Amino acid sequence: MSQPKCPLTTTNGAPIAEDQNSISAGARGALTFDNFRMFEKLAHFNRERIPERVVNRTLPAFLHRRWWPRLQRLRP
């Protein structure tokens, strides 16, 4: 059995029929402000945060646990 698609909603929870088409002024015209869902979608996309990549984080921790006690003994 195929599962039903989850309904599309706005950030307020109001259902929308589809969000693939936008309202424009003419065939190649500018977008109108009636299309609040598209502006909402673009604003949400604009605020996405991409975290920085942590490179080789486990190796320094491993070396710290392995060599730190030896360094402590050598310390006056």
N, C-alpha and C positions, 0 to 999 in steps of 0.2 A: 504494500500500500504506500502510495506517495503521501508525504506529509504536507499539509497546507502551508503556504507561504505565510510568514508572519506579516501582519499588516504594517504599512508604512505610517508613521506618525510624526508630528512636529515635535519640537522640544517641549511644548506644553501638553502633548499627549493627544492632540486632535488628529483623527485619521485623515490621510490624504490618499487619493486614488493612485497617483503615480508621480515620480519626480524626475523622469528622464527628459521631458520637454519643457521648454521655457517660453514665456510670453515675450514677444519682441514687437517693435514698431516696424512692420514691413518684413519682407523676405530676408534682407540683410541689415536690418535696422538695429538700433540699440535696445537693450532690455528695458522693460517697463518696471515700475515700482509695485505693480500689482502682484508680481511673482515673489511674494515674501518668502516662500519655501526655498527658492534658490539662494536668496541673500542669506537666509539662515544657515543653509548648507555651506556656503562659501565662508561665512564667519566662523563656523565650527571648524572647518578645514584649516583656516588661517591661524587658529589658536592651538593647533596640535603641536605637541612638543616631542621632538625626537631626542632621546637621551644620548649622552656622549658614550662612546664605546670605551670600555675598560679593557686595556690590553695587558696580558700576562700578569694578572693579579695574584695568581696562586703561587708563582715561583718566589717572589719576595717573602711571602708569608712562610713558605716552606723553609727557605734559607734562614729566616729570622728564628724560627723554632729550633733549627738544627745547630746553627753556629752561635747564637747569642749566649747560651750557657758557657761555652768555651771562651768566648771573649770576656765574659764577666770574671772568670777565674784568672785570666791574664792581667786584669786591671789591678793597679795597686790600691 
